[in-house]
Amino acid sequence: MFVRLSRLAWRDEDGSAVIEGALVIPVLMTLVFGVYDFSWYFYNQQLITTGVRDAARYISRSVSTSDATCGQNQGVWPTAKHLAMTWPSVSDTNWPVAAGSNVRVGGWTNPATITITCSANPPYAVQVNASFSGSTLGFFALLGLSAPAISASHQELIIGPG
Protein backbone atom coordinates (compact mmCIF):
# COMPACT_ATOMS: atom_id res chain seq x y z
CA MET A 1 0.00 0.00 0.00
CA PHE A 2 2.78 2.43 0.97
CA VAL A 3 4.76 1.62 -2.16
CA ARG A 4 1.74 2.29 -4.36
CA LEU A 5 1.07 5.68 -2.69
CA SER A 6 4.68 6.74 -2.99
CA ARG A 7 4.65 5.91 -6.73
CA LEU A 8 1.50 7.99 -7.19
CA ALA A 9 2.98 10.91 -5.24
CA TRP A 10 6.23 10.74 -7.21
CA ARG A 11 4.36 10.90 -10.54
CA ASP A 12 1.95 13.60 -9.40
CA GLU A 13 3.05 17.02 -10.67
CA ASP A 14 0.52 19.12 -8.75
CA GLY A 15 2.35 21.78 -6.74
CA SER A 16 5.68 21.37 -8.49
CA ALA A 17 5.52 24.97 -9.78
CA VAL A 18 5.12 26.24 -6.22
CA ILE A 19 8.17 24.32 -5.04
CA GLU A 20 10.22 25.48 -8.03
CA GLY A 21 9.10 29.06 -7.42
CA ALA A 22 10.01 28.83 -3.74
CA LEU A 23 13.51 27.75 -4.74
CA VAL A 24 14.04 30.23 -7.59
CA ILE A 25 12.41 33.44 -6.30
CA PRO A 26 14.89 34.17 -3.46
CA VAL A 27 17.84 33.78 -5.82
CA LEU A 28 16.15 35.88 -8.50
CA MET A 29 15.19 38.64 -6.06
CA THR A 30 18.75 38.74 -4.69
CA LEU A 31 20.07 39.27 -8.21
CA VAL A 32 17.45 41.92 -9.03
CA PHE A 33 18.04 43.92 -5.84
CA GLY A 34 21.81 43.58 -6.23
CA VAL A 35 21.70 44.94 -9.78
CA TYR A 36 19.41 47.76 -8.68
CA ASP A 37 21.65 48.73 -5.75
CA PHE A 38 24.80 48.68 -7.89
CA SER A 39 23.09 50.77 -10.57
CA TRP A 40 22.12 53.28 -7.85
CA TYR A 41 25.78 53.39 -6.74
CA PHE A 42 27.06 53.98 -10.28
CA TYR A 43 24.40 56.64 -10.88
CA ASN A 44 25.52 58.54 -7.75
CA GLN A 45 29.15 58.13 -8.82
CA GLN A 46 28.32 59.72 -12.16
CA LEU A 47 26.53 62.63 -10.46
CA ILE A 48 29.49 63.30 -8.16
CA THR A 49 31.94 63.06 -11.04
CA THR A 50 29.86 65.54 -13.02
CA GLY A 51 29.71 67.91 -10.06
CA VAL A 52 33.48 67.79 -9.56
CA ARG A 53 34.03 68.44 -13.26
CA ASP A 54 31.59 71.38 -13.18
CA ALA A 55 33.39 72.88 -10.17
CA ALA A 56 36.82 72.59 -11.83
CA ARG A 57 35.52 74.14 -15.04
CA TYR A 58 33.86 76.96 -13.12
CA ILE A 59 37.14 77.84 -11.38
CA SER A 60 39.09 77.50 -14.61
CA ARG A 61 36.84 80.03 -16.35
CA SER A 62 36.36 82.40 -13.39
CA VAL A 63 39.92 83.42 -12.55
CA SER A 64 42.78 85.05 -14.39
CA THR A 65 45.52 82.93 -15.92
CA SER A 66 48.05 84.84 -13.80
CA ASP A 67 46.28 84.09 -10.49
CA ALA A 68 48.61 81.76 -8.58
CA THR A 69 45.89 80.96 -6.01
CA CYS A 70 43.35 79.84 -8.65
CA GLY A 71 40.73 82.12 -7.16
CA GLN A 72 41.03 81.03 -3.54
CA ASN A 73 41.50 84.65 -2.40
CA GLN A 74 38.61 85.86 -4.57
CA GLY A 75 35.98 83.63 -2.97
CA VAL A 76 35.57 81.44 -6.05
CA TRP A 77 36.17 78.15 -4.24
CA PRO A 78 33.04 78.20 -2.01
CA THR A 79 30.94 78.89 -5.09
CA ALA A 80 32.63 76.01 -6.92
CA LYS A 81 31.96 73.67 -3.99
CA HIS A 82 28.33 74.76 -3.99
CA LEU A 83 28.15 74.09 -7.72
CA ALA A 84 29.68 70.64 -7.28
CA MET A 85 27.07 69.59 -4.71
CA THR A 86 23.93 71.11 -6.23
CA TRP A 87 21.94 71.24 -9.43
CA PRO A 88 20.82 74.74 -10.30
CA SER A 89 17.06 74.89 -10.59
CA VAL A 90 15.36 76.30 -13.68
CA SER A 91 14.23 79.41 -11.79
CA ASP A 92 17.77 80.37 -10.74
CA THR A 93 18.82 83.59 -12.40
CA ASN A 94 22.20 83.88 -10.68
CA TRP A 95 23.45 80.39 -11.47
CA PRO A 96 25.41 78.66 -9.88
CA VAL A 97 25.18 80.49 -6.54
CA ALA A 98 21.42 80.33 -5.97
CA ALA A 99 20.32 79.27 -2.51
CA GLY A 100 17.38 77.17 -3.65
CA SER A 101 19.36 74.72 -5.74
CA ASN A 102 18.73 70.99 -5.51
CA VAL A 103 21.28 68.61 -4.04
CA ARG A 104 22.89 66.38 -6.68
CA VAL A 105 23.23 63.34 -4.41
CA GLY A 106 21.11 62.83 -1.34
CA GLY A 107 23.20 63.31 1.78
CA TRP A 108 26.11 64.98 -0.02
CA THR A 109 25.87 68.38 1.63
CA ASN A 110 29.18 68.75 3.48
CA PRO A 111 31.56 71.05 1.58
CA ALA A 112 34.48 69.58 3.57
CA THR A 113 34.24 66.45 1.40
CA ILE A 114 35.52 68.54 -1.53
CA THR A 115 39.14 69.62 -1.70
CA ILE A 116 40.52 72.09 -4.20
CA THR A 117 44.21 72.49 -4.97
CA CYS A 118 46.10 74.74 -7.32
CA SER A 119 49.36 73.96 -9.07
CA ALA A 120 52.38 75.90 -7.87
CA ASN A 121 53.87 76.77 -11.25
CA PRO A 122 52.44 78.28 -14.42
CA PRO A 123 50.49 77.28 -16.37
CA TYR A 124 48.21 77.10 -13.37
CA ALA A 125 45.83 74.21 -13.05
CA VAL A 126 43.10 73.55 -10.54
CA GLN A 127 42.27 70.09 -9.24
CA VAL A 128 39.00 69.30 -7.49
CA ASN A 129 38.68 66.08 -5.48
CA ALA A 130 35.61 64.74 -3.71
CA SER A 131 34.89 61.75 -1.56
CA PHE A 132 31.50 60.63 -0.34
CA SER A 133 30.30 57.59 1.50
CA GLY A 134 26.56 57.81 1.25
CA SER A 135 23.67 55.57 1.71
CA THR A 136 22.60 52.82 -0.64
CA LEU A 137 19.18 51.39 -1.25
CA GLY A 138 19.70 48.86 1.53
CA PHE A 139 20.99 45.78 -0.20
CA PHE A 140 24.54 46.22 1.09
CA ALA A 141 23.23 46.57 4.65
CA LEU A 142 21.10 43.48 4.17
CA LEU A 143 24.28 41.55 3.39
CA GLY A 144 26.11 43.17 6.32
CA LEU A 145 28.31 45.35 4.10
CA SER A 146 28.93 49.07 4.35
CA ALA A 147 28.20 51.38 1.45
CA PRO A 148 31.22 51.76 -0.85
CA ALA A 149 32.89 55.17 -0.88
CA ILE A 150 32.66 57.25 -4.02
CA SER A 151 35.62 59.38 -4.98
CA ALA A 152 36.08 61.64 -7.99
CA SER A 153 38.79 63.94 -9.26
CA HIS A 154 39.07 66.40 -12.13
CA GLN A 155 41.83 68.76 -13.22
CA GLU A 156 41.52 71.81 -15.48
CA LEU A 157 44.01 74.36 -16.74
CA ILE A 158 43.15 77.93 -15.79
CA ILE A 159 42.04 79.55 -19.06
CA GLY A 160 40.47 82.71 -17.64
CA PRO A 161 37.21 84.42 -18.41
CA GLY A 162 36.32 84.99 -21.92
C-alpha positions in Angstrom: 0.0 0.0 0.0 2.8 2.4 1.0 4.8 1.6 -2.2 1.7 2.3 -4.4 1.1 5.7 -2.7 4.7 6.7 -3.0 4.6 5.9 -6.7 1.5 8.0 -7.2 3.0 10.9 -5.2 6.2 10.7 -7.2 4.4 10.9 -10.5 1.9 13.6 -9.4 3.1 17.0 -10.7 0.5 19.1 -8.8 2.4 21.8 -6.7 5.7 21.4 -8.5 5.5 25.0 -9.8 5.1 26.2 -6.2 8.2 24.3 -5.0 10.2 25.5 -8.0 9.1 29.1 -7.4 10.0 28.8 -3.7 13.5 27.8 -4.7 14.0 30.2 -7.6 12.4 33.4 -6.3 14.9 34.2 -3.5 17.8 33.8 -5.8 16.1 35.9 -8.5 15.2 38.6 -6.1 18.7 38.7 -4.7 20.1 39.3 -8.2 17.4 41.9 -9.0 18.0 43.9 -5.8 21.8 43.6 -6.2 21.7 44.9 -9.8 19.4 47.8 -8.7 21.6 48.7 -5.8 24.8 48.7 -7.9 23.1 50.8 -10.6 22.1 53.3 -7.8 25.8 53.4 -6.7 27.1 54.0 -10.3 24.4 56.6 -10.9 25.5 58.5 -7.8 29.1 58.1 -8.8 28.3 59.7 -12.2 26.5 62.6 -10.5 29.5 63.3 -8.2 31.9 63.1 -11.0 29.9 65.5 -13.0 29.7 67.9 -10.1 33.5 67.8 -9.6 34.0 68.4 -13.3 31.6 71.4 -13.2 33.4 72.9 -10.2 36.8 72.6 -11.8 35.5 74.1 -15.0 33.9 77.0 -13.1 37.1 77.8 -11.4 39.1 77.5 -14.6 36.8 80.0 -16.3 36.4 82.4 -13.4 39.9 83.4 -12.5 42.8 85.0 -14.4 45.5 82.9 -15.9 48.1 84.8 -13.8 46.3 84.1 -10.5 48.6 81.8 -8.6 45.9 81.0 -6.0 43.3 79.8 -8.7 40.7 82.1 -7.2 41.0 81.0 -3.5 41.5 84.6 -2.4 38.6 85.9 -4.6 36.0 83.6 -3.0 35.6 81.4 -6.1 36.2 78.1 -4.2 33.0 78.2 -2.0 30.9 78.9 -5.1 32.6 76.0 -6.9 32.0 73.7 -4.0 28.3 74.8 -4.0 28.1 74.1 -7.7 29.7 70.6 -7.3 27.1 69.6 -4.7 23.9 71.1 -6.2 21.9 71.2 -9.4 20.8 74.7 -10.3 17.1 74.9 -10.6 15.4 76.3 -13.7 14.2 79.4 -11.8 17.8 80.4 -10.7 18.8 83.6 -12.4 22.2 83.9 -10.7 23.5 80.4 -11.5 25.4 78.7 -9.9 25.2 80.5 -6.5 21.4 80.3 -6.0 20.3 79.3 -2.5 17.4 77.2 -3.6 19.4 74.7 -5.7 18.7 71.0 -5.5 21.3 68.6 -4.0 22.9 66.4 -6.7 23.2 63.3 -4.4 21.1 62.8 -1.3 23.2 63.3 1.8 26.1 65.0 0.0 25.9 68.4 1.6 29.2 68.7 3.5 31.6 71.0 1.6 34.5 69.6 3.6 34.2 66.4 1.4 35.5 68.5 -1.5 39.1 69.6 -1.7 40.5 72.1 -4.2 44.2 72.5 -5.0 46.1 74.7 -7.3 49.4 74.0 -9.1 52.4 75.9 -7.9 53.9 76.8 -11.2 52.4 78.3 -14.4 50.5 77.3 -16.4 48.2 77.1 -13.4 45.8 74.2 -13.1 43.1 73.5 -10.5 42.3 70.1 -9.2 39.0 69.3 -7.5 38.7 66.1 -5.5 35.6 64.7 -3.7 34.9 61.7 -1.6 31.5 60.6 -0.3 30.3 57.6 1.5 26.6 57.8 1.3 23.7 55.6 1.7 22.6 52.8 -0.6 19.2 51.4 -1.2 19.7 48.9 1.5 21.0 45.8 -0.2 24.5 46.2 1.1 23.2 46.6 4.6 21.1 43.5 4.2 24.3 41.5 3.4 26.1 43.2 6.3 28.3 45.4 4.1 28.9 49.1 4.4 28.2 51.4 1.4 31.2 51.8 -0.8 32.9 55.2 -0.9 32.7 57.2 -4.0 35.6 59.4 -5.0 36.1 61.6 -8.0 38.8 63.9 -9.3 39.1 66.4 -12.1 41.8 68.8 -13.2 41.5 71.8 -15.5 44.0 74.4 -16.7 43.2 77.9 -15.8 42.0 79.6 -19.1 40.5 82.7 -17.6 37.2 84.4 -18.4 36.3 85.0 -21.9 
